[in-house]
Amino acid sequence: MADDPYQILGVPRDATEPQIRSAFLKLAKASHPDLNPNDPGAEARFKAINAAHALLADPAMRARFDRGEIDAAGHEQPPPGARAYRDHPYRAHAESAAGARYRHGAEDAGDDDLGDILSELFGAQARGGGQGHGPRRGANRHYTLTVPFLDAARGTTQRLTLPEGGSLDVRIPPGLESGQILRLRGKGGAGEPPGDALPGDALIEITVLPHERFRRVGRDIHLDLPVSVSEAMLGARVPVATLDGQVMLTIPPGSDSGTRLRLRGKGIPASAGQEAGDAYVTLRVVLGPPDEELAAFLRDRKNPPVWDPRAGLEDAA
């Protein structure tokens, strides 16, 4: 797979942030290892997609990549002329504009000028008793993490494999939503000098995968429940799946398709300062296989009630 993050996500270099995010979500879902258990290459593609999105989703990192200051992995690239500084540092400085004042005909260099030269070459002030730049805090690192719906709703710990190597164990609090960012303090880039300066933080943007049955609205969970004609007409107690596992739901007699029933406290679990949400179950009456006995009863029934299920609907024409 190409190293260029634009090629990995399949977007042009002038793509907008929404275009980048849309491409990432589509590819992440298609290549998620949990959704492709029989594809040995899914994990590698998923890691590459995450790394590409992490770089392009950060405006500062993206700009630095576009300028050639960092590579696709976020590693610093040597600036123009760096080879000259490495091989002949004094010559490189002497040939620069800053060194012009030391060539023939220039004024004599004072202590301040000498300190400036050494600062440029070695990154610190060198005058007697002068003070260096001091410790510099490490840079924050930006990552993305895709979380299954149930894990985000219930809370869990998930391991994030870093594009530069290594991994982080990320605690997912219950009820986390797509777009939220978790901060892991001290898990970013190393400070300078290492050991003396504080490291940066890891900022992790969460993407929650959709669920095949559950839909989240705020802190509530919505789902559809198929029921038979007899269960809807006569009433019944039937099992229904929730975030906590199966519970028994009472269907009142005469329930129609579209009837919505509430299970209190069976939505997103309670968290600091927030109560647990509810689960809302919408009944969907299903006829099931042909029932000749029921069909015969309806055909031969005497004096059935007369009503129009489409009453009140306007003519579409």
C-alpha positions in Angstrom: 0.0 0.0 0.0 1.2 3.5 -0.9 2.9 5.5 1.9 1.1 8.7 0.8 -1.8 9.3 3.2 -3.8 11.0 0.4 -3.5 7.9 -1.8 -4.3 5.6 1.2 -7.6 7.4 1.8 -8.2 7.9 -1.9 -8.7 11.7 -1.7 -7.1 14.6 -3.6 -4.5 16.8 -2.0 -6.9 19.7 -1.8 -9.6 17.5 0.0 -11.6 19.2 2.6 -11.8 18.0 6.2 -15.3 16.5 5.7 -14.1 14.7 2.6 -11.2 13.2 4.5 -13.4 12.1 7.4 -16.0 10.6 5.1 -13.3 8.6 3.2 -11.8 7.4 6.4 -15.1 6.2 7.9 -15.9 4.3 4.7 -12.5 2.6 4.5 -12.3 1.9 8.2 -15.6 0.1 8.2 -14.7 -1.9 5.1 -11.3 -2.9 6.5 -12.0 -3.3 10.2 -10.4 -6.7 11.3 -13.4 -7.6 13.4 -15.6 -7.3 10.3 -13.2 -9.2 8.1 -12.1 -12.2 10.2 -11.1 -14.2 7.1 -9.0 -11.5 5.5 -5.4 -11.7 6.7 -4.6 -8.3 5.2 -7.4 -6.4 6.8 -5.4 -5.5 10.0 -2.5 -4.0 8.0 -4.9 -2.0 5.8 -6.8 -0.8 8.9 -3.6 0.4 10.6 -2.5 2.3 7.4 -5.9 3.9 7.1 -5.9 5.0 10.8 -2.3 6.4 10.4 -3.2 8.3 7.2 -6.3 9.8 8.9 -4.4 10.8 12.0 -2.0 12.8 10.0 -4.5 14.5 7.6 -7.1 15.2 10.3 -4.6 17.4 12.2 -4.3 20.7 10.2 -0.8 21.4 11.6 0.5 18.0 10.8 -1.1 18.0 7.4 0.5 21.4 6.5 3.9 20.1 7.7 3.6 17.0 5.5 2.5 19.1 2.5 5.6 21.3 3.0 7.8 18.2 3.2 8.8 18.8 6.8 7.6 15.4 8.0 7.0 12.1 6.3 3.8 10.0 6.2 4.8 8.5 9.6 5.2 11.9 11.2 9.0 11.7 11.4 11.0 14.9 10.9 12.5 15.4 7.5 15.9 17.1 7.2 15.5 20.7 5.9 17.2 21.9 2.8 20.9 22.4 3.4 20.9 20.0 6.3 23.6 17.8 4.6 25.9 20.8 4.3 25.5 21.5 8.0 26.1 17.9 8.9 29.2 17.6 6.7 30.7 21.1 6.9 28.8 23.1 9.5 31.1 26.0 9.7 31.3 26.3 5.9 27.6 26.1 5.6 27.1 29.0 8.0 29.9 31.0 6.5 28.2 30.8 3.1 24.9 31.9 4.5 23.6 35.4 4.9 24.2 35.2 8.7 27.9 34.5 8.0 28.4 37.3 5.5 29.6 39.7 8.2 32.6 37.4 8.9 33.9 37.4 5.4 36.6 39.9 4.2 35.5 43.5 4.6 32.9 42.8 7.3 32.9 44.5 10.7 34.6 42.7 13.6 32.4 40.1 15.3 31.4 40.9 18.9 30.4 38.5 21.7 26.8 38.7 20.7 27.5 37.7 17.2 29.6 34.8 18.3 26.8 33.6 20.5 24.3 33.8 17.6 26.5 31.7 15.5 27.0 29.0 18.1 23.3 29.1 18.9 22.4 28.4 15.2 24.9 25.6 15.0 24.4 23.9 18.3 20.9 25.0 19.5 22.1 26.8 22.6 23.6 30.2 23.7 27.3 29.9 24.3 28.2 33.2 25.8 29.9 33.0 29.2 27.1 32.7 31.8 24.5 32.7 29.1 21.3 30.7 29.5 20.2 28.0 27.1 16.7 27.5 25.7 15.7 25.3 28.6 13.5 22.1 28.5 10.9 22.0 25.8 7.7 20.1 26.3 7.0 17.3 23.8 4.5 17.6 21.0 1.0 16.2 21.3 0.3 13.2 19.1 -3.0 12.8 17.3 -4.5 9.3 16.7 -7.9 7.8 15.7 -9.5 4.7 17.3 -12.4 2.8 15.9 -14.6 1.2 18.6 -17.4 -1.3 18.2 -20.9 0.0 19.2 -21.4 -2.2 22.3 -17.9 -1.5 23.6 -18.5 2.3 23.3 -21.8 2.0 25.0 -20.8 -0.3 27.9 -17.2 0.9 28.3 -14.0 -1.2 27.9 -10.3 -1.0 27.4 -9.0 -1.2 23.9 -5.5 -1.4 22.6 -4.4 1.2 20.0 -1.5 0.2 17.8 0.6 3.3 17.0 1.7 4.0 13.5 5.2 4.8 14.7 5.4 1.5 16.6 4.3 0.4 20.1 0.8 0.6 21.5 -1.4 2.3 24.1 -4.2 0.8 26.2 -7.1 3.2 26.0 -9.8 3.2 28.6 -13.2 3.7 26.9 -15.7 5.2 29.4 -19.3 4.0 29.0 -21.4 6.1 26.6 -18.6 7.4 24.4 -19.7 8.9 21.1 -18.1 9.3 17.7 -16.1 12.5 17.4 -15.1 12.7 21.1 -11.4 13.0 21.9 -9.7 11.2 24.7 -6.5 12.7 26.2 -3.8 10.4 27.5 -1.4 12.7 29.4 2.3 12.1 28.9 1.8 9.6 26.1 2.7 11.9 23.2 6.1 13.0 21.9 9.2 13.1 24.1 10.3 16.4 25.6 13.7 18.0 24.9 16.0 17.1 26.5 14.6 13.6 27.2 14.2 13.0 30.9 14.1 16.7 31.8 11.2 18.0 29.8 7.6 16.8 30.1 6.3 14.6 27.3 3.3 15.7 25.2 -0.1 14.1 25.3 -1.8 11.5 23.1 -5.1 12.9 21.7 -7.3 10.1 20.4 -10.4 10.8 18.3 -13.1 8.1 18.7 -15.2 6.6 15.8 -18.0 4.3 16.9 -19.1 1.7 14.4 -22.8 1.3 13.8 -24.7 -1.7 15.2 -27.0 -4.0 13.2 -29.9 -3.7 15.7 -29.3 -0.9 18.1 -29.6 2.8 17.3 -28.5 5.5 19.7 -30.4 8.8 20.3 -28.8 10.8 23.1 -28.5 8.3 26.0 -31.4 6.2 24.8 -31.2 3.0 22.7 -33.8 2.3 20.0 -34.5 -1.1 18.3 -37.1 -2.9 16.3 -38.7 -6.1 17.5 -40.6 -8.5 15.2 -43.7 -10.0 16.7 -46.3 -12.4 15.4 -49.9 -11.6 14.6 -51.1 -13.6 17.6 -48.6 -12.0 20.0 -49.7 -8.5 18.9 -53.4 -9.3 19.1 -53.5 -11.4 22.3 -50.5 -10.0 24.1 -47.4 -11.9 25.2 -44.1 -11.8 27.1 -41.2 -12.1 24.7 -37.4 -11.8 25.1 -35.7 -8.7 23.8 -32.0 -7.9 23.5 -30.6 -4.9 25.4 -27.1 -3.6 26.2 -27.3 -5.7 29.5 -28.5 -8.9 27.7 -31.9 -10.3 27.2 -34.9 -9.2 29.3 -38.6 -10.1 29.1 -40.9 -7.5 27.5 -44.6 -7.5 28.0 -46.6 -6.8 24.9 -50.1 -5.5 25.6 -53.0 -7.1 23.8 -54.1 -5.3 20.7 -50.6 -3.8 20.0 -50.2 -2.6 16.5 -47.1 -2.5 14.2 -45.3 0.7 15.2 -46.2 0.5 18.9 -43.3 1.7 20.9 -42.6 0.3 24.4 -40.1 1.6 26.9 -37.6 -0.3 29.1 -36.5 2.1 31.8 -32.8 2.3 32.5 -31.8 -0.1 29.7 -30.1 2.5 27.5 -26.6 4.0 27.9 -25.4 3.2 31.5 -25.2 5.9 34.1 -22.0 7.9 34.3 -20.7 10.8 36.3 -23.5 13.4 36.5 -25.8 11.6 34.0 -28.5 9.1 34.6 -28.9 5.9 32.6 -30.9 6.1 29.4 -33.9 4.0 28.4 -34.4 1.4 25.6 -37.3 2.0 23.2 -38.7 -1.1 21.5 -40.8 -0.6 18.3 -43.0 -3.5 17.4 -43.1 -4.8 13.9 -45.9 -7.2 13.2 -44.8 -10.0 10.9 -47.3 -12.3 9.2 -45.0 -15.2 9.0 -45.6 -18.3 6.8 -49.0 -18.7 5.1 -51.7 -19.8 7.7 -54.6 -21.3 5.8 -56.7 -21.7 9.0 -56.4 -18.0 9.8 -57.1 -17.1 6.2 -60.3 -19.3 6.2 -61.4 -17.7 9.4 -61.1 -14.2 8.0 -62.9 -15.2 4.8 -65.8 -16.8 6.5 -66.1 -14.5 9.4 -69.6 -13.1 10.0 -70.2 -9.4 10.5 -66.5 -8.3 10.9 -65.9 -4.7 12.1 -65.8 -2.3 9.3 -62.9 0.2 9.5 -60.5 1.9 7.0 -56.8 1.6 8.0 -56.0 4.4 5.4 -58.6 6.8 6.7 -57.2 10.4 6.9 -54.5 9.8 4.3 -54.6 12.3 1.5 -54.6 11.3 -2.1 -51.0 11.5 -3.3 -52.2 12.8 -6.7 
